[in-house]
Every structure is written in structure tokens, then in C-alpha cells.
Amino acid sequence: MHNHAVAATIPARAAAEECFAMDEGEFARFYDATVRPLRGYLTRLSRNVALADDLAQEAYCRVLTAAAPPTDADRLRRYLFRVATNLYRDHFRRARWDGGSLDETHEPADRDSERRLHLRGDVGAVLDVLTPRQRALLWLAYVEGMQHREIAEVLGLSRLSIRPLLFRARRRMARELRARGFAPGGAVDGRSS
């Protein structure tokens, strides 16, 4: 996905220059700085590369056409993740309403994607068994390095709820790792690695 493809999908009514919060150069820098983390986040949440690409593209379009997006780079990044999170939620609400499941998994684009996303015995496989909210919490905290207030902003939750939710997500992840033979301190099946 290239930033030109994203810009090309913006509705014609938004093509007027005054609708954009940033110029093309600013958007290119913002896109380059955020596309990999955003796609990684959405791929881990949805467990579907194609859906993650679609949601990321729509998130960029919505940020570009927002009436008053944040001007601070960090807040704009969190705003992008918030928009993407809401798009993800909306997608699965519609799927559930239409008779699909909330956590449906689609075939990856190719076998290499399958191997990269679902290698058994790695942390990614454990993340797959967590709820979407638990995956989002752990990803935002430990991959994106966001603070509790920032996670709350992205997920639309109370700042005070983040700590106990993260605790439960970490506890569930540890339980899943132990069930797969991973012991604390790097030991696997009772042997040190």
C-alpha cells in the first residue's frame, strides 16, 4: 500500500486543498512513519492481512478528511490508531449482525503470510487466542510503547481501566504460554533455552 493509493481513494468532495489538514509532503512523512506500525496492529487484531490493509487505507482517508484532526504529531498518531480501532470494531459488529463471528479469520494472502502470522510456539500464536481487546492492549503497550492514558485515548476507555485490563491480558498470556510449555525465565518444557 502506497501513500499515493491512499490519496487516490479520497472522495472527490474532499479533494479541495482546504479540506486537508496537511500538505502532500507532510502526509507522506506521516504515512511513512505510521504505516508499518498501523498495519502490524491491525493485522494482529484482525488476523487478516487483506482486511488490515483495507482498514488502514480507510483510517488514513478518514484522518485526511477529518474536520479538525490533532496537529501535534503524537496526538495525530494516536488519533489514527483510534480511527483504525473503531473501523475494526465496526467491521466485526457488521459481520456479527450479518451472521458472521466477531473473531472470524480469513485465509492469508499466501503461504508465506500464513507462516509469518501463525508460527506455532511463538508469541503471535498466543496472541491469537486472546480477545481482540487484549491483543490491542498488549500491542499498544508493548509494541507501540504507549502510556496508559494514550492507550485509553486510542481504545476509547477510561484511563483508570487500562491498568487492570493490561494486568488481566498479561496474566492470560502467561497462562497460555505455560500451557504451551513455555516456563518463566526462558525455560521451555522445564529446560532452559
N, C-alpha and C positions, 0 to 999 in steps of 0.2 A: 504494500500500500504506500503510495507516494503522496506528498502533500498537494501535488497538482490534482490528483484524483479526488482528494477531499474537496479542494476548492471548486472543482468542476461540478460537484454534486449539490452545491448551494443553490437553493431556489432562485429563479430569475428575479423575483421581487426583492431579494436581499443582495443582488449584485451591485446595487448602487454603493459607491465608495463610503458614503456616510453611515451605512449600516454596519461596517466593520469596526470592531474595537481596536484592531491593529492593522498595520500595513502588511504587504506581502512578505517583506523581509522579516518583520517581527514574527509573523505567523510561522514562517519557515524555521526560524530558530526555536520557537516554542514547540513546534511539531517535532523537530529533530531531538529536542531534549526530553520529550514526554512519550513519544510513540512506543518505544520498546517497553518501558515500564507499564504503560496503559494496556498494551496488547498482552503482556505477561499476566497482569492482574485479571483481565477479562477472560483469558484462556484458562487460567486456573479456576476462576469462578464457574465458567460455563462448561469447561472440559470439552470445548469445541473450537477449533482454530478458525473455521469459517465464520461462525457466529461472533467470535471475539473481534474479527476484522470488521464485520458489519456494524457491531455495536460501537467500536472505536471510531469508525468513519462517521456514524451518526452523532456521536458525542462531540467530535470536532466541529461538525456542521452547526450543532446547537450552540456551542461556545462562541463560534464566529458570528452567529446571528442573534445572540443574546442582547437584550436591551441595555443592560448595564453590568457586564461581567467585571469581576475584580481587576484592578490594574496592577496590583502587586504580583510579581511572578509566582511566589509561593502560594498565595491565595488563589491565583488563576489555575495553578496546577491542581490544587485541592478541589476547586470548582469543577474542573474537567473530570476528575475521578468521581465526584458526586453525581454529575450528569451521567457518566457511564454506569455507575452503580444503579441509578434509577432506571436507566434504559434496560439493564439486565433484569431488574425486578419486574418491570413492565412486560418484558418479553415472556417471562415464565408465568406471570399472572395470566396473560392471554393464553398461553399454552395450556395451563391448568383449566381455564374456563372452557377451552375448546376440547377438553378431554385428554390432554397430554399430562405428563407428570412434571412436577416442579424441578426435578433434578435429572431430566432426560439427557442422555448422552448420545451424540451423533457420531458417526464414523469420522475419524480424522481424514484429512485430505489424502494422505498416502501412508504407506507402512513406516517410513522414517518418522513421520509425525507421531504415529502410534507408539513407536519405541521411545521417542523423546518424552512424550507426555505420560506414558504409563509403564515405565520401567518398574517392575515389581521389586520390592525390597528397598526402594528409595523413599525419601520423604514425600515426593509427589504422590506416590500410591497411597500413603497415609492421608495426605490432604484430601484425596478423592473421596474418602469415606466420611469426612467431616461435612457438616451442613454448609450451605453457601455462606451464611453469616460468619461461621467460624473460620472458613477459608479466607474471607475478606478481612476479618480482624487480624489474623495471623500474617497475611500478606502485607497489609498496610503497616503493621507494627514492625515486622522483622525484615521484610524485603524493601519496602519503601522508607522505613525508618521514621514513620510519622509518630508524633506525640499523641497522647490520649485525646486532647482537645481537637487535634487535626483529624483523627480517626472519627471522632464524634461528628465533626462537620461533614466529612465525606459520606458517612453512613446514615446521617440524619438521626443520630441517637443522642441521649444525654451524655455529657462528658463524664458524669459520675458513674454511668453504667458500663463504661469501657473497661475499667479495671476488673470487675468481677466477670465480665464476659470473656475477656482475654484469659483470665485465670482458668475458667471452665474449658475454653478452647485448648489451652496448653495441656491441661490435665487429660482431656480426651485424646489429644495427640500422643501424649506419653503412654497412655493405656494402649492405644493402637500399636505404637512402636514395640511395647513389651509383648503384646500378643503376637507380633511378627518375629519375635526372637531378638529384638534389639534391647539390650540392657543399658542402664545409665552408665555414663563414663566411657562410651565407645565399645563396650563389650557386645559381642554378637553370640547368641546361644551359649552364654556362660564363658566364652573365651574372649580375651582382649583382642582388639583388632589392630 
